[in-house]
Amino acid sequence: MANCEHFRYMEPSRGARPSRDLTFKFYSDGKLVIVDNDTGHTLSPRDLSGGSYDFYARQRIAFIKRDLIAKREKYA
């Protein structure tokens, strides 16, 4: 079974754009689930923009680094 890391991101409202409340689930098998907590709908990374996309990219890179370090320690 794949491990999962959950992150919540609350994007501040900017002008006419409403704020977003998102949950990101990163699975160790590479699967990603992004849920809009206000609507319950699942999003793809293409649906993100601005701060939410930046948050996704930073967390994804950090997740990959942690996974590589864990694998290196396990198999080194």
GIPE-V88521 format. One line per field, one symbol per residue. psi: psi as a letter, one per 20 degrees, with the letter a starting at -180 (. if undefined). A space follows every 50 residues. Layout:
psi = ???
This chain:
psi = qqqpppqppopqqociprqqoqppopqijiqppppohhhjqprrhhiqqc hhgggggghgghggghgggghghhj.
